[in-house]
């Protein structure tokens, strides 16, 4: 059931579903099935020919996934979404859907280490070049663009650097050149809607804040429906010339009667069909549960993070706090312009004593969990240089915002007094 509300608290509960049409169940059922009965040979043929939408096989779509997709699309202000097996799959699909061997993308240096490795190394083996640029100057994206550039890529609230990405500035550069901006909004759901600022595509690791409870792995891509792929046909042959993997379909033409959804439909019926990185129905159900309380959780997590930033900024063992509230100048302006309702729940800081101090601090925590995750209801901590970013070179680590003494916190919803008490005792021991 559509909702006319623009409030995330309401959208997350009501978009895309009211009750099960067969049983009237209020909770979204887990459709744990591989296949679906066709009404007739004509019905089956229409589904495969994209003359009508419907369920074919759970590797491609599933009713439980569909509710999650519609709710996240509504939350982000997009027109359609595609649920996938992980955030890494979402990052890959978002780019690979319009990029093939010989093409390139221009990507911010301020991104998650796993994404950096995916783009710099794994996609390189596919013949796709990633050109990393410093987003502090948006014009760097223009300078790195050529006729083979298929997209720009950035993170709203980059993990771990936490300098908010200049969405509007880069999107405008892309619009002037016919290049879409893809934004990873994993760390800033509810706080920011990149599509409102000019981005063409948004993706999330649903594993993080959307799930919120550290139980399930997943990802999602949201199509904003605003980028004109047909107008920029020369730059996007994969959407504007016959696709041999799907009966020679020209995607911008094949789905035109259904709306501006060529990008997301191609991702579903070619990439997802062939690669098979499907989200399980059970995990989709778990993400729906998480989504229902997302706006409430992130409000508390942001408040806790803000209090921790103020505390650490005054601590004698801390040399630097990396958090938007502590920033100044242009990076602070961007944080205030794009983040509404809070500065996020991720926080970094550097300790005197570099790597050894960072490891000692982590090992001394009692309540915080030492895990490679963010966005959980529980407070989490990690030393990125030796874990999440360890595959990067020392130079790549520094470019992405990781020093040897950097510690990353993901603040949960515990009482702030208990959070501060655990940090205090760990700092004393480090």
N, C-alpha and C positions, 0 to 999 in steps of 0.2 A: 504494500500500500504506500503510495507516495505521501510525503509529508511536506507541507508548505513552510514549516518552521525553518528558520535560519540558525537556530541555536543548537550547538553540538550535543548538549545533554539530551535534547529531544530527538534529534536525527539518529543518534546512536541506538535509540530504543525502538523507533517506529519506521524508519526508512526501509522500503522494500518488502515489508512483511507485516501482516496483521494477525492472521491465524492460518493454520493448515487447512486447505480447501476440502480435504477428505475427512479429517477428524475434528477440526476446529481447535486443535491444540494451539495454545498461545505461545509456548516456547518453540523455537525453530527446531524441527526434527533433524536427526542425523540420518540422512539418506545413504545408508551404507550399502550401496549397490554399484555394480560395475556397468549395468546395461539398462535399457529402457525399451518397453514394448512400442513398436510403431503401429499406428492406427491402420495403415494400409501401405501398399507399395508406393502409392502416390505421395503419402505423407513422408515416408522414408526418403524418397527421391528429392522432395522439396527441402528437407532438412540438409541433406548433403550438398544440394545445389545452392544453399543459402537463400532460397526463396521465402523461407520462414524460419523463425528461431525455435529451438526446442532441444531437448536432451537427446544425445546420441550415445555417448560413452563417457564414463566419469574421468577418463584421462583428459577429456576436452572440456567437460562441464558437468555440474552436479547441482541439484536444487539447494543444498546447504551452502555450497560455495557461492551460489548466485545471490543469496541474501547478504552474505558478507560483502560481496563485490558491490552490490547496490548501495549498501550502507556506507562503505568507505568512499565510494564515488560521490555520494551525497555530502559526506563530511568534508571532502576536499573541493566540492563545487565542480566536479567533472561530470561527464556524460556516461561513462562506462568504465569498468575495471576488469582486471584479470588476476585471479588468485593463483599463486604458485607455491612450490614446495619450500622455498627459502628466500631470504632477502638477497642472497647472492644470485639466485636464479632470476629474481626480478631485475637486478642491476644488469645482468647479462642480456636478458630478453629485451629490456627497454632500449638498449643500444643496437643489438644484433638484428632487431626487427627491421631496421632501416639501413643497416651497414653491412657490407660484405667485403671480401678480400680486395685490397687495393684502396679502400676508403680509410678515413680517419675521423676521430672525434677529438674535441678540445675539452680537457677536463681540469677542474680546479685541483691545485695541489693539496687543498685542505679537505681531505676525505679520509674515510675509514681505511685502515691498512689492508684489509681483505679486498676492498674494492680497488685499491691501488694495484695490488698484485694481480687481480683479475684482469684489469685493463692493460697494465704494463707488460705482463708476461703471457698469461693464458690466451688473451685475445690476439696478442702478437703472433702466436702460432697459427691463428686463423687468418693471418694476413691483414688484420685491422690494426692500424697505428693509433696510439693514444698520445696526444700532445698535452703535457701538463703545463699549466700556466698559473702564476700567482694571481688570485682573484682580488688582491688589494687594489689593483688597477684593472678595472673592467675592460679597458682597451686592449689588454693582453689577449683577450679572446679574439678580437678582430684581427690582431696581428698574426695570430696562428692559423687563421682560416684561409682555406683555398677552395678550389672547385670540387675537391673530393671530401670536404668536411661535411658530415651528415648530421652532427648534433653537438651541442654543448652539454656539459654535465657538471653538477655541483651539489653540495649538501647544504641545506638550510642552516642548520646548526652543526657545523662540522665537528666530528668526533675524531681526534681529541682537541683540536685547536680552539674551537668554540668562538671563532670569529664569524659572525653571521654573513652569509653569502649575499652579494649585491644583486638580488634577483631581477629587479626592474631594469637596472642598468645593463646587465648582460642580455636580458630578454630583448631589450630594444636594439642592441647591436645585432643580435640574431635575426630579429624581424627585418632589419634593413638589408641583410644578406640572404635571407631565406633559410636560416638555420634555426631549428627548434631547440629550446632549452629544456633539458630533463633534470628534475630536481629530486634528490633523495630527502624526503621529509621525515625520516624515521625518528629523529630526536626532537621534533617540534610539532607533533600532531596537535590539533586544536589551537595551539599557539600561533600557527602561521598556515595560510593557505596559498602556496606558491602560484597556483593557477590565477588567483586574483591579481597577482603582480606581473603576469605576463608569461609565466612558464607554460609549456605546451603539454608536458607529461610529468606526473608525480609518481614516485614509487616509495614503498615502505618495506622495511623488514618488520612484518607483523609479529615476529618473535619478541620484539621489544615492547614499546609502550602500548600498542594496540592489544596484544595478548596480556601483558602486564603481570603475569604470575609465573613466568619461567617454566611453562609446561609444554610448549609446542613450538615447532619451527615452521615458519612460513614467510611468504612475501606477497606483495600485491603491486600492480601497475595501474594507474588511473589515467585515462585519456581525457584531456580537457575539452576536446572537440572544437578548439578554436584555431588550430594551425591549419593553413590551407596547403595541403600536400599536393593538390592538383595544380595550383598556381605555380608551385615550385617543382614542377614535374621533372625538369632536367636534373635537379639535385637528388630526386628520390625515385629512381627507376624501379626500385623494388615495389613501390606502390602504384606506379603509373605505366608499367609495361606488363605484358602477359607473364603470369607466374606459372612456370611449368609444374610446380608442386601442387597446384590446385586447378587443374583443367584449363590452364591458361587465363585464369581470372585476372583482370586489371582491377585492383582493389578499390581505387578511388571511384570506379564506375560500378563495380559489382554490388557494392553495398550502399550506393548513393540514395536509393529510395528509403533506406532504413535510418538515415542520418549521417552526420560526419564522423563515422566510426571506423573508417578504413584501417587506421593504425591498429586499434585494439582487436578488431576482428582478424586481421592477418596474424597478429601475435598468437591468437587463440587457435586458429585452424591450420596454421603451418608450423610455427615454432613449438607450441605446446603439444600439438598432435605428434610431431616428429621426435622431439627431445623427451617428452613425457615427464617434465618436471611439475607434476600435478600435486596440488595440495590435497591431503586426505579429507574426506567428509568430516571425520572426527575432529581434526585440527581446525577446520573451518568453524565447526560448532564451538570449539574452545575460544577461538578468536572473537566470535560473536558475543560470548559471555564477557570477555575482556572489554570489548568495545562499549558495552553498556555502561561501564563505570569509568571509562577513560577520562572524560572531562572532569570528573570529581577527583580521581586519583592524581591527575597531572597538576591540578590546582594545589593540592597538599604537597606534592613533591617539589613544585617550584618554590613554595614558601619555605620548605625545609632547606633547599639548596641555597636560597638567599641568606638564610640565617647562618648556615655553615660558612658561606663566603665571608660574611662579616666577621665571624669568629676567627677563621684562619688568617684573614688579612691583618689581624692584630697579634698573631702568635709569633713569638721570637724565633722559633725553629723553621718557620715558613718564609722562604725568600720571595715567592711570587704566587698569587692566586689567579687562576685562569677561569674567569666567569664573567658574563656580560655586564653584571652590575658593577664590576671593578674596572671596566674598560673606560677609555676616554677617546675623544676625537671622532674620527670617521667610523671606526668599528663600533663605538657606542651608539652613534647616530643610527647605524644600520640595525643594531639590536632593537633600539626603540621604535624604528620604523616598521620592522617586520614581525617582531614578537609581541603579541598582545595577550595580557593576562599572566605574564611571567617570563622569566629568562631561561626556562628549561630546568631540568633536574640533573644535568651533567655538570661536573665541576672538576677542574684540574688544579694541582698545586705542586710546587717544587720545594724540596726540603734541602736544608744545608747538609752537606755530606754526600750529595749526588746519589748514585745507584745503591750504594750500601745502605744509606739512610732510608731510601724508598722501600727496599726489601725488608728492612727491619720494622718499619712502620706497618707494612702489610702483614707481616708475620705476628705482630702484636695485637692486631684487632681481635675483638671477641664477639661483638654482635654483627658487625659488617661481614658479609660473605665475600670470600676471595674467589671470584668466578669471572669467566670471560663472557659477560653479558651486560646489557644495560636495560633500563626501563622496567625493572622488576618492582613489585610492591616492597620488597626487602631492599635495604641499603647494601650496595655492592662496592668493592674496591679492587683495583688491579694496578700492576706496574707494567704499562704498555711496552716499554723498550725491551723487556725480556719475554713478553707474551704476544699480545695481539699485533704488535708491529715488528716482531723479531725477524720476520722474513725480509724486511726492508734494509737497505744499506743505511749506514749512519747518516749519510747526506739526505737520503729519502725520509728517514725518521724526522730529522730536523725540519725539512720542508713541510711535513704533515703536522708538525707541532709537538713532536715527542723528543724530550731530552732524557738523559740517563736518570735524572732525579725526579722525573714527572710521575705523579700518582693521579689516577683518575678515580673519581667517586661518581656513583650513580645513586642519588638519594631516593630512599623509599618513603613510606608513609608512617614510619614509627614516630613516636613522640620525639620532638626535637631535643628535649632534655636527655633522653637516652642516646640519641645520635651524638650529641656533643660530648657526653661522658665517655663514650667509646673512643672517640677521636682524641680526647684529652689524654686518656691513659696510654693510647698507642703512641702518641707524640712524645710522651715522657719516656717511653721505653726505646724510642728510636734514636 
